[in-house]
Amino acid sequence: MEEWYVNIFKALISGTIISFIISVFTSGATSYNSSIAGFSILILSIMMILTMIITKVLKTTSSNNGSTTQLMITILSQLGPFLLMLLIISFILYLTVTYKTPILENHISPNYHTFSNITIILILVQLSIVYTNIFTKEFISSGKLQPMTSSMLYAVGILSVASTIIIYIILKYFRTDGFQVSNL
């Protein structure tokens, strides 16, 4: 793995974390824009990870003279947790852009912000698992995650899917006409 590639990946991860922190602790247009930026940056970093994994797996498999089906199974098994993350983040980004007006005008259930923050925290947990395991000697040499790491990513990914589905239901069916809960 080249040094510049690693530095770009680390910078994108840092930018994502900063953007999500801003998103969680602010409200209104600032929160909205920082979450859009965080999700977009995270998609770029996951695409870099996917590229890195495919490259490493192709190098190790081509030296072993494996069959094409074995190569595809290896690639898909290693890309699975990252593809799940990518699908979740892409769907959240789609929802956020699609329902921009109700979100910015606060014509949504207060539970939206709760589950949005839960989803961001779950994504940050996945990101920390990836960040701590992607720079190990085993991953750098082979491009493969340990089975325990993949299992943890899948487990947190399933929780993220559930939270994302709840966000979808809130945005689709529980919109308001401006009524807001009083904090008296």
N, C-alpha and C positions, 0 to 999 in steps of 0.2 A: 504494500500500500504506500503510495507516494505521500510525502510530507505535506505538500500543498493541498492535496485532496482531503487529508485528515484535518488540516487547519480550516478549510472551508466548511467542512461538516461540523466541526466544533463551533465555529462562528454562527452557523445557521441554528444549531441547537440552542446556543446562548441567546440569540435573537428571539427565538420562539419562547423561551422561558421568560425573558423580560417582557415580551408582548403579552403573554398570558397573565403575568403578575399585574400588569397595568389593567388588563381587562377585568380581572377579578375585583380589584380594589377601586374601580371607577364606575361611573354609570353614564348613560346617555350615549351620545355620538362617540365620545372617547372610548368607552368600553366596546362599542360596536366595531369601530375601526381597528382597534388594537386586536380584537379577536379575529377579524378578517385577516389582518397582517400575520398574526400568529399561525393561523391555520394554513395560509399560503406558504409561509416559510417552512412550516413543518412538512408540507407536501413535497417541497423541494429537497429537504433533507432525507426524507424517506425514499424518494426517487434515487438519491445518491447512494443510499444503503443498498437498494435493490440492484443498482448497477454494479456496485462493489461485490455483492454476493454472486451475481450471475457471472461476473468475470472470474472470480476465484474458483467457483464450481467448474466452469468450463476449462480452466487451466488444470485443475487437479484431475478432472475426469478424462480430459484428452490425453494426459500422460498415462492414465490407467487403461486406455483403450476400452472403455465401457460402451455398452450398446446405447442406442438413441433413447429407448424407453427408460433405461436405467438413469440416463442423464436427465430426462424430463421429470422423473419421479424425484430425483435428488434436488433438482431446482425447485420444484413445486413444494417439496417438504420444507426446504429452507426458507422459501419466500412466504409461506403461509402466514406466520404471525405479522409480517410486515404488510402483506396484502390486506389482512384484516384491519390493521391500523389505517392503511391508506383509504380503504373503503369507508371506514367510520368518519375519518376526517373530511373526506370528500363530501359525504352526505351531510355532515354538519355545516360545512361551508356552503353547500347548495341551499340548505334550509335557511341559513343566516342571510344569504343574498336574496332568496326568494321572498322571505317575509321581512324585508328591510323596513318597510313603512310601519307595520304594526309594532315592530320591536323598537324603533326609534321614537314612535309616538306613545309608547308604553300602553298599547291597547292589547296587552297579553296578560295572561294569568301571572301572578307573582311567583308561582312555582317554576316558571320558565327560567328565571335567573338562578334559582336554587339548583335545578338540574343542569343548567348550562355550566355552572361552577363545578358541580360534581363531575360532569363529563371532562371538563378541563383538568381537574385534579387527577382523574383516572388516566387521561392521556399523558399527563406529566409523570405519573407513576410508570407507565409503559416506557416513556422516554428515558427515565432514569435507569430502568432495567436494561434497555438497549445500550445506553451510554456506558454503563459499567461493564457490560459484557462484550461489547463490540471491539474493544481495544485489547482484548486478551491475546496471548500468543497463539492460542489454538485458532481463534477466529481469523486473525491476520494471516496465518499460514494456509488455512483450508477454506475459509469463508463459511464455515458451518457453526451454528449455535449449538450449545449443549442442549440435550433434551429437556432438562429441568428449566432452563431459561425459556425455551419455546413454550413449555407448558405454562409457565407463569405469564408469559405474554398473551397466550390464548385465554387464560382465566381472567385477567384484567380486561382483555378485549371483549369477552362476553359481557362483563359488567358494563363496559362502555357501550356496547350494542343496546343493552336494555335501557340505559340512560338516554341514548340517542333516540330510541323509539318513543320514550316518554316525551322528549322534547318535540318530536314530530307530532305526537298526539296533541300536545298543548298548543302548538302553533296552528295546527289544522282545525281543531275543534273547540278550543277554549279561548277564543279571542273575545275581547270585551269592546265596548263602545266608548271607552274612556273612564269608566267607573274604576276608582282606585280605592284600595283599602286604607282606611284612616288609621293613623298611628297615634291616636289619642290615648 
